[in-house]
Amino acid sequence: MAGERSHTAGRFALDIDGYNVGFLKKFSGLAMEADIAANDLGPDNIQKKHVSNIKWTPGKATVGIGMGKGMYEWINASFRKGYQTKGGSFTSGDFNYKAQSRLEFQEALITSVTVPKLDGSSKDAAYFDIEFEAERVKWIKGGGEDIKAKIGTKQKAWLCSNFRVEIDDMPCDRVASVDSFTWKCSVAPDQIGTTREPTKHPAKVIVPDIKLAISHADHQKWADWAYQWFVQGNHYDENEKNGRIVFLGPDMKKEMGEITLKHIGLKKFSDDDAEANSEKIKRFNVEVYVEEMEFKINESDS
């Protein structure tokens, strides 16, 4: 099946809602799959099996920050609980960028968005991992059309080290890293038989916790908040904060995008393990919960 393998060779294109995803690193999924049920053993100790449900496996795309309007608006609506369904296509090309096959999908819902670990010492290019489920998928033989114009020439200039964290009045200039986190939306299928694809419906959104590693130079104010939150019991709605994670360009000033964090509260506050005679920079760790997230990309860079 064309969608079964993971495509990494660079001669492929993904369109969402008519807009090309220009910085696509990898794509996999959208394979046909059956759930198999088995009856109890019969008199001859033979277990009878039958198809209980037919479905398409999730589509999985690894994309850069220049992801195109279709993908950006899809993620943004999902974070806002807009639950937009989108259609699109994935086209595979040969060595000469001529289309060999195409997967067309309809009524798809995003089920997860993973943000990579952001680390001030990293040299790696940053990519988002997007997973979605589609109600209907169709495989079409390619017509040999040229897809080279749809393929981004290089990943947008965004590294895992190019970020800034802001949380209301808290000192964040020395945030050394933000652990990778995944926003999730579970999808409930409406089973309607073995010969037709089930419909998909959003069931539950899980907004992830965020873990920060911060230089010990900023320890005191964070420790004060932790004391008020955990010891004095000031951990109600009015004590929550707001903030954002900002994706920065190479100059560390231009804002390429952001994830807005709403209703932030402390989940855990801890120091790094002490290590005798170590020359490591001393840091402390803060884990916060977040009730709502919003996703924004500067469309001039997408």
C-alpha positions as CSV (number, residue, x, y, z in Angstrom):
1,M,0.0,0.0,0.0
2,A,1.5,3.4,-1.0
3,G,0.7,5.0,2.4
4,E,2.2,2.2,4.4
5,R,5.9,3.2,4.2
6,S,7.5,6.2,5.7
7,H,8.5,8.7,3.0
8,T,11.8,10.5,3.6
9,A,13.5,10.8,0.2
10,G,12.2,14.3,-0.5
11,R,10.3,13.6,-3.7
12,F,6.8,14.0,-2.3
13,A,4.2,16.7,-1.6
14,L,1.4,17.2,0.9
15,D,-1.5,19.5,0.4
16,I,-4.0,20.5,3.1
17,D,-7.2,22.3,2.1
18,G,-5.6,23.3,-1.3
19,Y,-2.5,24.7,0.3
20,N,0.9,23.1,0.0
21,V,2.8,22.0,3.1
22,G,6.1,23.4,1.8
23,F,8.4,22.1,4.5
24,L,7.5,18.5,4.8
25,K,10.3,16.3,6.2
26,K,8.6,13.0,6.5
27,F,5.2,11.4,5.9
28,S,3.7,8.0,6.8
29,G,0.4,6.2,7.4
30,L,-3.0,6.2,5.7
31,A,-2.9,2.5,5.1
32,M,-6.0,0.3,5.0
33,E,-6.4,-1.9,8.1
34,A,-8.9,-4.3,9.5
35,D,-9.8,-5.1,13.1
36,I,-10.1,-8.9,13.4
37,A,-12.3,-10.6,16.0
38,A,-12.1,-14.3,16.8
39,N,-14.9,-16.6,18.0
40,D,-14.4,-19.2,20.8
41,L,-12.7,-22.5,19.8
42,G,-15.1,-24.9,18.1
43,P,-15.2,-28.7,18.4
44,D,-12.2,-29.1,16.1
45,N,-10.2,-26.5,18.1
46,I,-10.3,-24.1,15.2
47,Q,-10.8,-20.4,16.0
48,K,-13.0,-18.7,13.4
49,K,-11.9,-15.2,12.6
50,H,-13.8,-12.4,10.9
51,V,-13.5,-8.6,10.2
52,S,-15.1,-6.5,12.9
53,N,-14.1,-3.1,11.5
54,I,-12.3,-1.5,8.6
55,K,-10.3,1.7,9.0
56,W,-7.5,3.8,7.7
57,T,-4.4,4.1,9.9
58,P,-3.5,7.7,11.0
59,G,-1.6,10.0,8.8
60,K,1.7,11.3,10.3
61,A,3.5,14.3,9.0
62,T,6.8,15.9,10.2
63,V,6.7,19.6,9.2
64,G,8.8,22.7,9.5
65,I,7.5,26.1,10.7
66,G,6.9,27.2,7.1
67,M,4.0,24.7,7.0
68,G,1.6,26.6,4.7
69,K,-1.8,28.2,5.4
70,G,-3.8,25.0,5.3
71,M,-1.9,23.2,7.9
72,Y,-1.4,26.2,10.1
73,E,-5.1,27.1,10.2
74,W,-6.0,23.4,10.8
75,I,-3.7,23.3,13.9
76,N,-4.9,26.7,15.1
77,A,-8.6,25.7,14.9
78,S,-7.9,22.4,16.7
79,F,-6.1,24.2,19.6
80,R,-9.1,26.5,19.9
81,K,-11.4,23.5,20.0
82,G,-12.8,24.4,16.6
83,Y,-12.5,20.8,15.5
84,Q,-12.2,21.6,11.8
85,T,-12.2,18.6,9.4
86,K,-9.9,19.1,6.4
87,G,-9.2,17.3,3.1
88,G,-5.9,17.0,1.3
89,S,-3.6,14.8,-0.7
90,F,-0.2,13.2,-0.5
91,T,1.7,12.7,-3.8
92,S,4.7,10.6,-4.2
93,G,7.1,11.3,-7.1
94,D,9.9,9.4,-8.8
95,F,13.6,10.5,-9.1
96,N,12.6,13.2,-11.6
97,Y,9.8,14.5,-9.4
98,K,7.1,13.1,-11.6
99,A,4.0,12.0,-9.7
100,Q,3.7,8.2,-9.3
101,S,0.8,7.9,-6.9
102,R,-1.5,10.1,-4.8
103,L,-3.5,9.5,-1.6
104,E,-6.5,11.7,-1.3
105,F,-8.2,12.0,2.1
106,Q,-11.4,13.7,3.4
107,E,-13.0,14.7,6.7
108,A,-9.7,14.4,8.6
109,L,-9.3,15.5,12.2
110,I,-6.0,16.3,13.9
111,T,-5.4,14.0,16.9
112,S,-2.0,15.2,18.1
113,V,0.6,18.0,17.7
114,T,4.1,17.4,19.1
115,V,6.4,20.4,19.7
116,P,10.1,19.4,19.8
117,K,12.3,19.9,22.8
118,L,13.6,23.4,22.8
119,D,17.1,23.7,24.1
120,G,19.4,26.7,24.0
121,S,22.4,24.5,23.3
122,S,20.9,22.6,20.4
123,K,22.0,22.9,16.8
124,D,19.1,20.8,15.4
125,A,16.4,22.1,13.0
126,A,13.0,22.1,14.7
127,Y,10.0,20.3,13.3
128,F,6.4,19.6,14.5
129,D,5.0,16.1,14.4
130,I,1.3,16.1,13.3
131,E,-1.0,13.1,13.4
132,F,-4.5,13.0,12.0
133,E,-7.3,10.6,11.3
134,A,-9.4,10.6,8.1
135,E,-12.8,9.2,7.4
136,R,-12.2,8.5,3.7
137,V,-9.0,7.8,1.8
138,K,-8.6,7.1,-1.9
139,W,-5.5,5.8,-3.7
140,I,-5.0,7.2,-7.3
141,K,-2.2,6.3,-9.8
142,G,-0.1,9.3,-10.5
143,G,-0.3,11.0,-13.9
144,G,3.4,11.9,-14.2
145,E,2.8,15.6,-13.4
146,D,5.8,17.6,-12.1
147,I,5.6,18.1,-8.3
148,K,9.0,19.8,-7.9
149,A,7.4,23.3,-7.6
150,K,5.5,22.1,-4.5
151,I,8.5,21.0,-2.6
152,G,10.2,23.5,-0.3
153,T,13.9,23.9,-1.1
154,K,15.0,23.9,2.5
155,Q,13.6,23.9,6.0
156,K,12.7,27.3,7.3
157,A,15.4,28.8,9.4
158,W,14.1,27.7,12.8
159,L,16.3,25.8,15.2
160,C,15.4,24.1,18.5
161,S,17.6,26.8,20.2
162,N,15.6,29.7,18.7
163,F,12.9,30.3,21.3
164,R,11.8,32.6,24.2
165,V,9.5,31.9,27.1
166,E,7.3,34.5,28.7
167,I,5.1,33.9,31.8
168,D,3.6,37.1,33.2
169,D,5.9,38.6,35.9
170,M,8.2,35.6,36.2
171,P,11.9,35.8,35.1
172,C,12.2,33.7,32.0
173,D,15.3,35.1,30.2
174,R,17.4,32.2,31.5
175,V,15.0,29.4,30.6
176,A,17.6,26.8,29.2
177,S,15.1,24.3,27.8
178,V,11.5,23.4,27.3
179,D,10.8,19.6,27.2
180,S,8.9,18.3,24.2
181,F,5.2,18.2,24.7
182,T,2.2,16.9,22.8
183,W,-1.3,18.3,22.5
184,K,-3.9,15.5,21.9
185,C,-7.4,15.1,20.8
186,S,-9.0,11.6,21.0
187,V,-11.3,10.7,18.2
188,A,-14.4,8.5,18.6
189,P,-15.4,6.5,15.4
190,D,-19.1,5.9,14.7
191,Q,-19.2,2.3,13.7
192,I,-21.5,1.7,10.8
193,G,-20.5,-1.7,9.4
194,T,-17.7,-3.5,7.6
195,T,-18.3,-2.1,4.1
196,R,-18.2,1.6,4.8
197,E,-15.7,3.8,6.6
198,P,-16.9,5.0,10.1
199,T,-17.3,8.7,10.7
200,K,-14.9,10.4,13.1
201,H,-15.9,12.7,16.0
202,P,-13.7,14.6,18.5
203,A,-14.0,13.2,22.0
204,K,-11.6,14.7,24.4
205,V,-8.8,17.3,24.3
206,I,-5.7,16.8,26.5
207,V,-3.6,20.0,27.0
208,P,-0.1,18.9,28.1
209,D,1.9,20.0,31.0
210,I,5.1,22.0,30.3
211,K,8.5,21.3,31.9
212,L,11.1,24.1,32.0
213,A,14.8,24.0,33.1
214,I,15.9,27.4,34.3
215,S,19.3,28.8,35.4
216,H,19.6,29.0,39.2
217,A,20.3,32.7,38.9
218,D,16.5,33.2,38.7
219,H,15.7,30.7,41.5
220,Q,14.5,33.1,44.2
221,K,11.4,34.5,42.5
222,W,10.3,31.1,41.3
223,A,10.8,29.7,44.8
224,D,8.7,32.5,46.2
225,W,5.8,31.6,43.8
226,A,6.2,27.9,44.7
227,Y,6.1,28.7,48.4
228,Q,2.9,30.8,48.0
229,W,1.4,28.1,45.7
230,F,2.2,24.9,47.6
231,V,2.7,26.0,51.2
232,Q,0.4,29.0,51.6
233,G,-2.3,27.5,49.5
234,N,-2.6,30.3,47.0
235,H,-3.4,28.0,44.1
236,Y,-6.7,29.1,42.8
237,D,-7.9,30.6,39.5
238,E,-6.9,34.1,40.5
239,N,-3.3,32.9,41.2
240,E,-2.8,31.3,37.8
241,K,-0.7,33.1,35.2
242,N,-0.6,33.4,31.4
243,G,2.3,33.2,29.0
244,R,3.7,32.1,25.7
245,I,6.4,30.1,24.0
246,V,7.8,32.2,21.1
247,F,9.5,30.7,18.0
248,L,12.3,33.0,16.9
249,G,14.2,33.6,13.7
250,P,18.0,33.4,13.3
251,D,18.5,36.9,14.7
252,M,16.7,35.7,18.0
253,K,14.4,38.8,17.6
254,K,12.0,38.1,14.8
255,E,8.9,36.2,16.0
256,M,8.1,33.4,13.6
257,G,5.3,32.0,15.6
258,E,4.1,31.2,19.1
259,I,2.0,29.0,21.4
260,T,0.0,31.0,23.8
261,L,-0.4,29.4,27.3
262,K,-3.5,30.3,29.3
263,H,-4.2,29.6,33.0
264,I,-0.8,28.4,34.1
265,G,-0.4,26.8,37.5
266,L,2.5,25.0,39.2
267,K,2.6,21.3,39.2
268,K,6.1,20.6,40.5
269,F,9.1,22.7,41.6
270,S,12.5,21.0,42.1
271,D,16.3,21.6,41.9
272,D,18.6,19.6,39.7
273,D,20.4,16.7,41.5
274,A,23.5,18.0,43.4
275,E,26.7,16.7,42.0
276,A,30.0,17.1,43.9
277,N,32.8,19.0,42.0
278,S,30.6,19.3,39.0
279,E,31.1,22.3,36.6
280,K,27.6,22.0,35.2
281,I,25.5,25.1,35.3
282,K,23.2,24.8,38.3
283,R,19.5,24.7,37.2
284,F,16.1,24.1,38.7
285,N,13.1,22.5,37.1
286,V,9.5,23.9,37.0
287,E,6.6,21.8,35.7
288,V,3.4,23.7,35.1
289,Y,-0.1,22.7,34.0
290,V,-1.8,24.7,31.3
291,E,-5.6,24.8,30.7
292,E,-5.7,26.3,27.2
293,M,-3.3,26.7,24.3
294,E,-3.4,28.7,21.1
295,F,-1.2,28.2,18.1
296,K,0.0,31.0,15.9
297,I,2.4,31.2,12.9
298,N,3.5,34.4,11.2
299,E,1.8,33.8,7.9
300,S,4.4,35.8,6.0
301,D,6.9,33.0,7.0
302,S,4.5,30.1,6.3
